[in-house]
Amino acid sequence: MSDKRPVKVILLDQAKEQFEELNRIVGEQQKKGITNSEEIQLMKSIKQKSELLKINPTYGDNVPKNLIPKTLNVSNLFRVELTGHWRMLYTLDGNQIEIVAFILYLVDHPTYDKMFGYRKK
């Protein structure tokens, strides 16, 4: 990407709540001496992908406009796969000074499927 504007990553609403809950769980696990769990791996994955977004804000898979759930009320949507079949959904906004990646949702696969109306076969 040749754009030199800085990229800010911001967690909103559901994503922020999910991240805070996950952070609480990971903190408790670490106090007990647990160094590797699904939650710890997911937390690392979220942090790693967030750093990648700062380098390349279009890193994720672009969701076609006709597939974006109307309830999200965004004009663009990207999807990033996380560990454990989780998904991170984000939208981009920006101005002449910076680009902002707003992380909207951190969801497990069944929730992701439900959001997009996918059904099991």
C-alpha positions in Angstrom: 0.0 0.0 0.0 1.5 3.3 -1.0 -0.7 5.5 1.2 1.5 7.0 3.9 -1.4 8.1 6.2 -1.1 6.6 9.7 -3.7 3.9 10.6 -5.5 3.9 13.9 -7.4 0.7 15.0 -10.4 1.3 17.3 -12.6 -1.4 18.9 -16.3 -0.4 19.0 -19.3 -1.7 20.9 -19.5 -5.5 20.7 -15.9 -5.9 19.7 -14.7 -3.8 22.7 -16.9 -5.7 25.1 -15.7 -9.1 23.7 -12.1 -8.0 23.9 -12.5 -6.8 27.5 -14.1 -10.0 28.5 -11.4 -12.0 26.8 -8.7 -9.9 28.4 -10.3 -10.6 31.8 -10.4 -14.4 31.2 -6.8 -14.4 30.0 -5.7 -12.4 33.0 -7.3 -14.9 35.4 -5.7 -17.8 33.5 -2.3 -16.2 33.6 -2.7 -15.7 37.4 -3.3 -19.5 37.6 -0.1 -20.1 35.6 -1.9 -21.1 32.4 0.3 -20.1 29.5 -1.6 -21.6 26.6 -5.3 -21.8 26.1 -7.9 -21.1 23.4 -8.5 -17.7 25.0 -4.8 -16.8 25.1 -4.4 -17.9 21.5 -7.4 -15.9 20.4 -6.1 -12.8 22.3 -2.7 -13.1 20.5 -4.5 -13.5 17.2 -6.5 -10.4 17.7 -3.5 -8.3 18.7 -1.5 -9.7 15.8 -4.2 -9.0 13.2 -4.7 -5.5 14.7 -1.0 -4.8 14.1 -1.3 -6.0 10.5 -4.2 -3.6 10.0 -1.9 -0.7 11.1 0.5 -1.7 8.3 -2.1 -2.5 5.7 -5.7 -1.5 6.5 -7.1 -3.5 3.6 -5.5 -6.7 4.9 -8.8 -8.5 5.5 -11.1 -10.0 2.9 -13.4 -7.3 1.4 -17.0 -8.4 1.9 -19.0 -7.6 -1.3 -21.4 -4.7 -0.7 -24.5 -6.8 -1.5 -23.5 -9.3 1.3 -23.0 -6.7 4.1 -25.8 -7.1 6.6 -28.0 -4.0 6.5 -28.0 -3.9 10.3 -24.3 -2.9 10.3 -25.0 0.4 8.5 -21.6 0.6 6.9 -20.5 1.2 3.3 -17.5 -1.1 3.5 -16.7 -4.2 5.5 -13.7 -6.4 5.8 -13.3 -9.9 7.4 -10.2 -11.3 9.1 -10.0 -14.9 10.1 -8.7 -15.4 13.7 -7.6 -18.6 15.5 -10.3 -21.1 16.5 -12.6 -20.2 13.7 -13.3 -16.7 15.1 -13.8 -13.7 12.8 -13.0 -10.0 13.1 -15.2 -7.7 11.2 -14.1 -4.1 10.5 -14.9 -1.1 8.4 -12.5 1.7 7.2 -13.0 5.4 7.4 -10.6 8.2 6.9 -9.7 11.7 5.9 -6.6 13.4 4.5 -4.7 13.0 7.8 -5.4 9.4 8.9 -7.2 6.1 8.2 -9.3 4.5 11.0 -10.1 0.8 11.1 -13.2 0.4 13.3 -13.4 -3.2 14.6 -17.1 -3.8 14.9 -17.3 -7.5 15.8 -15.2 -10.3 17.2 -17.4 -13.4 16.7 -17.2 -17.1 16.7 -18.0 -19.0 13.6 -21.7 -19.9 14.4 -22.4 -16.2 15.2 -20.7 -15.1 12.0 -22.8 -17.6 10.0 -26.0 -16.3 11.6 -25.1 -12.6 10.9 -24.6 -13.3 7.3 -27.6 -15.7 6.9 -25.5 -18.8 6.2 -27.0 -22.1 7.0 -25.5 -25.5 7.7 -25.9 -28.1 4.9 
